């Protein structure tokens, strides 16, 4: 995940958590505020009704003309009187006025209210569960009771406060044993809150939308600012790093800013300058070491090659002198001409090895019998070795297409090294060839002393040899390794468990034919 994405996600998470806490607290405060306002409304309505009841009680009730719907209160001793004109008037005490006003209020959606007690005279005024709990709290000394109820999906606030006996109340309640100051019951005010909670929900949705929009806008702004101020400049710095050393450090695209990325770019330029100075010093040291190594290698090469060339040259010189003294003997001349030809071929082979070290010639692909070529090379290498025995397992048994001449030179070099390693005591020279898919596998092994483990990683280096001066130039294995690589193959060496060295050639075939 990119740093930009991590940074934006982290900012979004922090913003979301912060806004979530703010949203929760705002929503809770809003609900508390609404509940407090509705409670104040309920208290105000309670006191208005209480004052209305007190006014009715102070005037010993209200009297209305008796007519349908305006009937006598059966719970009043003097529930109906007759006036001077003979009209019957029915009395309305505070309880009935409260009940009828509640009907009007409920009809207008303002809520409802009623008076009740734990021992009501009118069964219709029997308390419900909330009112019973509240009345018991009033007996224990509570001043009011407030609860929010949810009934069939509708919310309402219920407020209840005690009603105490006053002097004007004794006209109706003296027979019940009340005294002034006693709690004769309580009045409950119920205010619907569906509209208030709907408004809260609307506000919460608006706050949530604002919060989401804020987080999105902030994230986008951070994205563009991060891209402009950080990501783009880091990409330029990364490109400068990738292009170094093709592009010098003083050619950087970065501006010389004083912020953190500018400081980082400055340190990168200083690092590049130190690397350039170190590279110059290293190159100077490398040239000195190379010159020293070249002179040392040249000395070893001259010593070894001079011996390789001087020996056949000395023999050739003797042949020429003998031929001059015996010009009249054709048979002798023919035999010495053959010796001269052999000496020239030996010198030519040594020079060719030197040339093969420094150049890569194109391979000539041709079809040939690998098994026969390996047999000829090993028999040629073992000529004159009476104590040497060949163990051949040649299993290719078909014509294949590859660099036959290059492979011949490799096999000759490996076989010659193996014969020299076993020395005059002789031994067994093994060769095993086979096909594995489209690959030719050749193993050449000897029963000599093997390769010193400390020399194993150096045997394919040019001019490396453990032989004495005049016994080898250290070019055979190096040339062989180079030829095998030119053929797209691999040449490896190891020591056999029971002694001797094993060289393995793995070469891809260009074509196989029956």
N, C-alpha and C positions, 0 to 999 in steps of 0.2 A: 504494500500500500504506500502511495506517495506521501511525502511529508505534507504537501498541500491538502490532501484529503484528510489526513489525520488532524491537521490544524483546524480545518473547517468543521469536522465532526466534533472535535473537542469544544470549539467555541459554540457550536449549535447545542451540544449537550449542556454546557454551562448556562447558556442563555435559556434553554428549555427548563432546566431545574430552577433557575432564578425566577423565570416568569411563572413556572408552575406554583412555586411557593407564593408569589405575589397574587396569582389568580385565585389560589385557594383562600388566602387571607382576605382578598377583596370580596370574594363570594360569601365567605362567612360573615364578614363585616356588613355586607349588604343585607344578608338574611337577618342578622341581629338588628340592623337599623329598621328594617321593615317590621320585624316583630315588635320592636320598641314603639314604632309609630302606631301600629294596630293596637298595642296595649294601651297607649295613651288615648286612642280613640275609644277603646272599650271603657277606660276609666272615666273619660268625659261623659260618655253615654250613661254610665252607671250613676254618676252624680246628677246628671240631668233628670234621670228617672227618679232618683232618690228625692231630689228637690220637688219634683212633681207630686210624688207620693206624700211628701210632707205637707205640700200646699193643700192637697185633697184632704189629708187628715186634719190639718188646722181648721178647715172649713166644714168639718164633720161630714165629709163625703160630698158627692155630686148627685144631683137628682135630674132624671131625664123623663120626658113624657113616655108613658108606657105605650108601646106599639109593637107590631111584629118585629122580632129580632132584638127588641129591648125588653128582656124579661126580668123578673124578680130574682135576686140572689138568694137561693134557699138557705145559705149559711149565715144570713144576717137576721137578727131578731126583729128589727124594724126595716125590712127590706123594701117596703112600699108604703107611701102615704098619699093622702088625697088633699088637693089644694082647695081654696075657697070656691073655685069655679066648678069643683067636682071632678077635676081631672086626676087620674091616678099617675103618681110619679114613682119611679123605681130608683133605688139608691145604688150608687156605685162607690164602693170603698176603694182604698189605694190598691188592693190586690187585683180587683177587677179592672181598674184603670190601667194597671201595669200590663195585665194580660192582653187587653184590647189594643193598647199602644204597640205591644210586641207584634201583634198581627199586622198592623199597618206598617211597622218598620220592616218586617220580613217581606211584605209585599213590594216594598221599594228597594229591596236588596241591601238594606242597611244592617241586617243582622236581626237577632231576636234576643229577648230577655224574659226572665220569669223569676218569681219569688218562690222559695221553697224552704222547708225545714225538715228536721228529722221526725217531727210529729205533726204533719199538716192536717188541717181540718178538711180541706178539699182534696180528695184522692187525685185530682188532676194535677195538683201541685207536688206530687210525690217526687223526691229527688232521684236523679239517675246516679250512676257510679261516680262520676266526677263530682257531682254536687254532694254526695255522701262523704267522699274523702275530704272535700273542702270544709263541710260543716264540722267534721270531727277535728280538723286542724284549727278551726275558729274556737272550738271549745278548749283547745290546748293553748290558745293565745295568739294564733296567727292572725295577721291583719288582712291578708288577701291570698288568693290562689290563682295561678295562671298555668294553663296547659295548652299545647297545640295538638289537635287530634286530626287523624286522617281516616275518614269514613267513606267507603266505596269510591276511593280515588279522589275525594275532595278534602281540602284542608280547611280548618277553622280554628280560630283562637277563642278560648273560653276563659273568661275572667269572672271571678266571684269574690264578693266582699260581704262581711256580716252586716246584718240590719239589727240595730240596737233599739230597745224599747224607749220611747220618749213619752212625754206627758200627753201628747195628742193621740198616742197609740192606745192608751188605757181605755178609751171610750169603747173600743171593740175587743180588746184583749185582756181586760181586767179580770174577766171571769176565768181566764186560763192560768191565773196565778203568776203572771209576769209582774215584774217590778221595773221601775225606771233604771236603765243601764243594762238590763239583761239582753242576751242575744236571743232573739225570737226566731232567727233563721238567717237566710242570706239571699242576695239577688245575684243571679247569674246572667252575664252578658255574653252572647255568642256572636263573633264577627267572622264572616266568610273571608278566607285568604287565598282562594284560587286565583283571583286577578293579581294579587300581590306576588304570589309564587310564579305565575306566568310571566310577570314583568321581570322577576329575578332571573328566570330561565332565559328570557330574551336578552337581558344584560349580560348574562354569562356567555351566551353564544356570541354576542358582539365582542366581548373581551377575548374569547377564545380565537375568534377570527382575526382580531387585531394582533393577538400574540403570535399566531401562525404567520400572518403577513410580516410581522416584525422580524421573526426568526428567519424567514425566507429572504427578506430584503437585506438583513444584516449578513446572512451567509453569502449572498451574491456579492455584496459590497466587499466582504472580506476576501472572497474568491478573486475578484478583479484586482483588488489592492495587492493581494499576495502574488498574483500572477505578474502584476506590473512591477512591484518593488522587490520581490524575492525570486519567484520561480524563473522569470525571464532572465534575470541576471545570473542566477545559478546555472541555467542552461548555457549561457555565454561562457561562464567560467569552465563548465564541463567540456564545452567544445574546444576552448583554448588548451585544456589538459590533453584532450584527444589529439589535437593537431601538433602538440609539442612532441618532438623537436622540429617537425617540418616548418612550423611557424615559430619564430623566436619569441621569447617572453616580452620583449619590448614592442611587439606588434599586436598585443592583446586588444580585444574589442572593448574591454571593460573600461569604464570611466574611472577617473581618480577620485572616487567619492570617499567621504569620511565616515560612512556608516560601517556596520559590521561586515557586510559583504565586500565593501571597498577595502577594508583592512585585510580580509581574507585574500582578496585578489592581490594586494600588495605583498603579502607573505608568499603567495604562489610565485609572483615574479622574482622575489628574492631567492626562493628555492630553485627556480629555473636558472638563475644566474650562478648560484653555487654549483648546480649540476653541470652547467656549461664549463665552469672553471675546472671542476673535477674531471670532466671528460677530456678537456685539453691536457691536463696533467697526466691522466691515464694513457691517453694516446701517445704522449711523449715517452712515458715509461714503457709502453708496449713496443714502440719502435726500437727503443734501446735493447729491450729484452729479446725482441725478434732478431735484431742484428747479431746479438751475441749467440743466440741459438742457431741462427743460420750459419755463422762461422764455425760453430762447433760441429753442426751436422755436415757442413761441407768438408771439414777435416776428416770426419769418420767416413764420409762417402768417398773421398779421394783415396783414403787408405784402402778401403775395401775394393772399390772399382779398379784401382790401379793393379791390385793383385789379380782380379778377375781377368783383366785385359793383358797384363804382362805375361802371365803364364802361356796363353795361346800365342802371343806375339813371339815369345822366346822359342816356342816349338816351331812356329812358322819360319822364324829366321833360320833355325837349324835345317828346316826342310829346304829352304831356298839355297843355302850353302851346299847342302848335299847334292841337290839337283844340278848346280853349276859344275860340281866335280864329276858328275856322272851323266853328262848330256847324251852319251851314247847308249844308255840303258833305258829303253822305253818302258819296260815293266816297272822299274824303280821310279821313273818319272810319274807314271800313272798313279802309283801308290802314294807318292808324296803330294801329288796334286789333290788327292782325296783328303789327305791330312790338312793341307792348306785350306781346303773348302770347309772342313770341320772347324778349324780355328776361326775362320771368318764368320761362320754361323754362330759360334759361341760369343764372339765379340758383338756381333749384330744383335743377338738376344739380350745381352747385358744392356746395350744402348737402348734397345726397344723398351726394356723395363723402365729405364730412366724416363723415356718419353711418355710412357703410359701413366706415369705418376702425375704429370702436369697437364694432361689434356684428356678430353673425352671424345673418343671416336664413335661415329654412328655404328650401331650393331648391324651385322649382316645376318638376317634371318634366313635359314635354309633348312631343308629337311634332311635328317640324318639318323643313323643308328647310334643311339646314345650308349647302349650296352657294349657295342663293338669298340666305340671310341674310348670308353673307360678302360676296357681290357687292354687295348693297345698302349694307352698312356701308362698303366701300371706295369705292363711287361717291359716297356721301354725304360721306366725308372728303375726297375730291379735288375737290369742287365749287369752281369759281373758280380752279383751278390749271391754267393753260394748258400749262405745260411738264411736267406730270406725266402719265405713261403707266401704265396698269394692265396687269399680266401675271398672268392668272388661270389656274390649273390646278386646277379643282374636280372631283374624281374620286369623291366620295361617291356621288352619283347615286341616292340613296334617302332615304326618310324614316327618321329616327332619333329615339329618345326620350332626352332629357337636359334639363339646365337651360338652355333656349333663351335666356331673357332674360338670365341671367347670362353666357352665352357671347357674346351680342350686346354687352353692355357691355364685356367683355374685348376683343373684336375692335375695337370703336370706339376704346377707349383705345389699343390697340397701333397701329391705323391712324393715329389722330390724331398720336401721337408720331412715327411714321415720316414723315408729311407735314411736320411741323414740323422734323424733323431734316434733310430734304432742302432746306428753305427755298425762296426765290423762284426759285432756279436749276432747281428741279424734278428729275426723275429717273424711276426705275421703281419702282413699288410692286408687289411680288410677293405672291401668296397661293397656297398649295398645300394642298389638303385631300384626305384619303384615309382608308380604313379598313384597319386591320391587326388582323384577328381581331375581338375585341369592344372595340377601342380606336379612338377618333377621333384622327387626327393632323392638326394644322393648323400650317402655317408661314407667318409673315408677315415679309417682308424688305424692306429698302429699299436704296438706293444712296447713302446719306448717308455721313458721316464715320465712322460706327460708334461703339462705346462705348470710352471710355478704359479700358485694362486695370486701372488702379488704382481705377476706380469699379465694376468688374464685380460685386464682392461686396456692393455697397451699393445697387444700383439698385432693389431691392424693399423697401427700408426706408421707412417712412412719412416724408414731408416731405423726402426726399432729392431734390434736383434740381440740375442744372447750368445751368438757365436763369436768366435775370436776374429781378429782382423785377418782378412783374406779368405774367410770361410763363408761370408754372406754379406749382402748389402742392406738387409732389412726391407727390401722392396717387394718380395714375392707375395706375402700375405696382404700387404697394402694394395698392390695391384689387383689381386684376386678379389678382395673385398669391393674395390671400386668397380670391377667388371660385373660382379653379381648384382650390385646396386643398379648399374646401367641396364641390366636385364629385368629390373623390377623385382628382384628376389632378395634373399637374405642369406648371409653366411654367418654361422655361429660356431663357437668352439667350446668344448667342455672336456673334462677328464673322465675317463672310464672308471667304473668302480674298482676294477682289478688292475688298473694301471694303463698308461697310454693316453694319447689324445684322440678326440673324436671331432671331426669337422663335418658340419651338416649344411648342405646347400638346399634351399627351397626356391625353385624358379618357376614362374608361371609359363605355361605353354601358349604359343600363339595359335597352334592348330595341332590336332592329333588325327592320325590316319591309320587305318588298319594295315 
